[in-house]
Amino acid sequence: MAKNLQNLRNPFVYQGYVSPTYFCDRTDETEELIANLQNGRNTVLISPRRIGKTGLIKNAFYRILEQEKDAKCLYIDIFATKNQHDFVQLLGTAIAQDVLSRERRAIKRLLEFFGSWRPVFSTDPMTGQPTVSVSIQPTMTEVTLKTVFDYLKQSKREVYIAIDEFQQITNYPDSGVEALLRSYVQFAPNVHFVFSGSKRHLMSQIFYSPERPFYQSTVTMGLDPLHEEIYYDFARRFFEDKKGSLSQDVFHDIYQRFEGVTRNIQLMLNRLYETERHVTKTEQVDEAIRHIVNRNSMQYEELIGFLTDNQLAVVKAIAKEGLVASPQGTDFIKQYDLPSTSSIKTALDVLTDKDIVYRTPAGYIIYDHFFALWLKRL
């Protein structure tokens, strides 16, 4: 249910999704995604993290549920899953939670359908709402996946499922996961998918390689940063609603500093909305940045504690440069007294895999701008 402005203390949401009221623009992208799904086109959504993929998906689902009251919209993030069993268990939990949220009595019928599921009921400590998770025997993983699709097909409802960080399946030790999923996806006409991912090269391998099962089975969408002027108008109105103001020049400074990355800009606006009525000076931006970086210092200290000396040396050097086109180039190595090119490559592989460093077409960057600023202090 959408919240009104007076019920949301701070309108600049940087984690999760509330309603279209607090979601900036993406009008064309939302319409495109809805049209794809409602017309049977499974969609691959690829963009860097923190640009707004999850928000777009949930905004599209919000709109779909307004149009189709009986539809099921399920979102799962498989970033933390390690194998096929984890994946199936997470999908099963999403289905069970959806059923529980609609009608508690229906959960009994669901569990009868899935005789192998062991449910665990609890209460969400934040909302007080009942929750359920399911436990599946590892030996029953493939059977359960088939049963999941059988259940969704016989539900006689349109089902929309978003699987975020889908490239994680390439790390599963199980063989044939892609082929197994594809075999069920293609024969479930009422089940429509968004496969979302942040690692372009891995997503491309899954969906664009002729030898892979998902080849030519989807349409593709990308996601660019929000248009600056539209974003400014969105942000300005919230400050004006509390009898304040947001200077366009100051917003431009924020947008440029954080290169249009939605999550980081939202975090800045969240802090400024909390502490300021009239935002007219870049000094206010500087103070907000210092606060956020200091607040995250303990987290950053823990993070670098897991890095090797070589990895830390490389990540610090990239943070100081801002953008490094040739991290194995002689000049870069000499300037920062880095190890051999092979050691740098090994370090970069780990850092990009952990999403600490991100490779753009122009070169390598530290994607968390606040972490980069903290590293420059070291």
N, C-alpha and C positions, 0 to 999 in steps of 0.2 A: 504494500500500500504506500502511495506517495505521501511524503511528509510536507507540510506547509513550512514556509520560511520561518514563521514564529516558533515552530517546533524543532527547528534545527539551529542550534546555537551558532554554528559556523557553517556557512553555505559552501565553502571550498573543500569539497570532499576529495581526499587524496588516496584513500583506501576504500575499496568496495564501490558499490553503486546504490544510489537511493532512488532516484526517479528522474524523468526527463528535465524536471525543474533545475536540477543541479548538474546536468550533463550538457557540456558545451558543444553546440553545432553537430557535426558529423551527420547532417541531414541527408546528404546524398549517399554517404556510405551506409547509413542505416537503411535507407530505402532499397539500395542495391542488395544488401545482405538479406533483407526480408523477401525481396522478389526472388532471389536465388533459392532460398529455402522453400518458399511456398510453391515454387514451380519445379521442385524436384532436382535442383542443382546443388549437390554437395559442394561446399566451399572451403578452399584453403585460404587462410588469412595469415599473411606473413608481414611482420614488422619488428623492429627492435623492441625490447622491453621498455616499459614506462611511457610508451607513446599513447596507449589507450585501447589496446585490443580488447581487453576484458570488459571495459566500459562499453565499447561498441556492441559487443555480443549481448551484454545484459540489457542494453537499451533496445536492441532489436527484439530480444525475448519479451521485454516489457510491452512493447508495441504489439507483438504477435498475440500475447495473452489478452490484450484488450480486444483484439479482433476475433480470436478463437478461444472462447471461454473453456472449452474442454481439452485444449491442447496440453501436452506435457512439454516443458522446457527444462532440460537438465544441463547443468554446467559442472564439469570436473576439471581440475588442474592436476595433471599427472607428473608434474615436475619431480615430486618426491618419491614416485614409484620406482621400484628396482627390477621388477619382473612382471610377467604376464599375470601371475596370481594377484599381485598388488593392484594391477589395473582392473581386473575383473571384480575384486572386492570393493574397490572404490566406486565403480560403476553400479554395482549392486546396492551399495549404501545410498547412492544418489537416488536410485529408483525407490528404495524403501522409504527414504525421507520424504520424497515427493508424495507417495501414497499416504504417509502418516499426516502430512500437512493438509491433505484434502479431507480425509475421513478416517478416524482412528479404527473404526470397525473393519475397514477395508484391509488393514495391515494383516489381519488374521488370514484372509483369503490369499493375500500375496505370499505369506509364509507357507501356506498349504501348497501353493503352486511350486515354490522352491523348497522342497522337502529337506534339502541339504543345508539350508541357511540356519545359522545360529544367531538370532538377533540379540542385541544388547541395547536396552532402553535406558535413557537418562534424561536429564533436564539441562537445557542450555543455561549456564550460569549468568549470561548477559541478558537474555530475553525471557527466561523462565518457560520457554516453549519446550514441549517434549521432543526429543531427538531419538533416532535409532541408527545403529550401525550394524553391519552384518559380518559374520566371520564365515569363511569358506575353507573347507579342507583343501590343501594344495593338490591333492590327487583328483579333486573334482573341478579343477579350474576350467578345462575345456568344455566339460559337460555343462557347467554353470553358464559359460558364455553363450552356448547354444540356447540354453533355456531362457536367458535374458532376452535374446532376440525373438524367441518363440513368444514370450510374454508380451513384448512390445508390439509384435505383429498382431496378436490376437486381442489387443486392448481396444481396437477399433477407434483409436484416436490418432491424430497427427502428433508425432513425437519429434522434438527438435533437441539434438544433443550437441553440445560444444565440448570438444576435448582440447584443453589448452596445454601448451608446451608439448605438442604431439610428437616432436622429434625425439622425445625421451624414449620412445619404443625402440629406437636404433641401438640403445644401450642394454636392452634386455638380453639376458643370456639364453632365453628360450629361442628355439629355431622355429621359423615359419609364422611368427606373430602377424606380420603384415598380410600374408596370404590368408590366414585364418580370419582376420578381421574383414578383409575385402570380400571373402566368400559369404559372410553374413550381411555386410552392408549392402551389397548389390541386389540381394533378394528380400529386402525389407522396404517396400515401396512407401510405407507410411512413416518411415523413420528417416529423418534428414539431419545431416551432419555439418558442423563447422570444425575443421581441423586447423587449430591455431598454433603458430610457432614463432619463436624469436630467432632461431638459428637458420638463416637462409640456406646455407649450403646443405644442411641435413634435410630440411624440408624439401629442397629441390631434388635431392637424391630419392626421397620417398615418392614424390609425385610426378617428377619429370623424366625419370630414367625409364627407358622402354622395357628394361628387364625386371622392373619392380611391379608388384601386384596392383598398386594404386595408379599406375600410369594411365593418363587420359580419362580418369574417372571423376574429375572435379573441375570446377572453375576457380580462378585465383583472384584474390583481392590483396592489394597492398594498403599501407596506411602511412600517410605523411603527417608531419606536425600540423596542429591546428593553424588556420589562417590567423595571423597576428591581429588584424583589425577586428575580426569577428570575436576572437578571444577577449580582446580589450573591452568590447561592448558588453560581453557576458559578465566580465569581472566588475566593470564600472557600475553596472546597475545594482549589484549587491551592496557596494559601498554607499551608493546614493540612497538605497533603501533604509540605511541606518543614519541618514542625514550626514553622510561623509562624502569623500571624493577620492578618486584615484587618478593621478596625473597620467596622461597618455605617454609622456616622455619617460616617466619612471617605469611604466609597464613595458615600454620598448626596451629599456635597460634590462629588466628582468628577463624578458623573452630572449634577448640576445645573449645574455650571460649563460642561460641554460639551454640555448640552441633549440628552443621550441619544445623541449621534452616535457610533456604534459604533467607527469607525476611531480617533477621537481618544481615546476611553476605553481602547481596547485599547493604544494607544501609551503612555498614562499607566500602565496596569497593567504593561505590559512593562518600563517603566523602574523602577517601584517593586519589582517582583519581582526585578529584577536587583540592586538596591541595598539593599533592606530585608528583614528577616525578619518583624518585627512592624510593621504599618502602623496607627498609632493616633492620629496627630496631623496636622492640616492643614498644619503646617509642612513635613512630609515631601512633601505634595502640592505646596506652593509651590516647594520645591527641585527637584522633578521637572519642573515646568513651566519653571522658569528654565533647566534643563539643555537641555530640548528646544528651547526658543525660541533659545537661544544656538547650539545645534548647527545650527539651520536659518538662522541669520542671513545667511550668504553667499548661500544660495538666495533669500532674500527681497530682498536687495540687488540681485541680478541681476533679479528679477522687476520691481521698481519702476523699474529702469533702462529697461524697455521701455514704460513708461507716459508719456503726455504730462503736462504740468503740471496740466491740468484733471482728468484721470483720477486722478492722484495726490492732488490736493486733495479730490476726492469720496470716494475710498476711505479716506483718513485720517479724514475727517469721519464716515463711517459707522462706522469702527472705534471712534472715541471715543464715539459715541452707543450703539453696540451694536445697535440696531434703529431704522430710520428709516422711518416710515410714509409720510411726504410729503417725499421728497428735493427736490422742486421748490417746496416751500412757502417763503413769505417768511421765516418765523422761522429755519428751518434755513439758508437762504442767508445771512442776516445774521449769524447766530451764528458761522459758519465762513468768512465773507468769500468766498463761492463766486461763480463766474461766472454768467452769465445762465441762465435755465431751459432754453433750447434747448441750451446747452453742457452742462448737467448731463445732459439726456436723451441727448445724443450719447455722453457719457462712460459713462453707465449701460449703454447698449446694448452698448458694447465690453466693459465690465467683466463684465456678465452672460454675454456670449458666450464670454468667456475663463474663465468659472467662478470668477472672483475674487470677484464679488458674486453673491449668490443672492437671488431674490425669493420670499419666503414669503407666505402669505395676510395676515400681519400687517405686512409691510413688507420692506425690504432689510436684509440682514446680510452680514458677511464670513464665508463658510462655513468657512474654515480658522481655527479659534479661535486657534491658535498664531500665525498670521500677524496676526490682529487684535491680539493682545497685543503683538507686536513693533511694529506700527504705532503703538500708543499711546505708545511710547517716543520716537517721532520728534517 
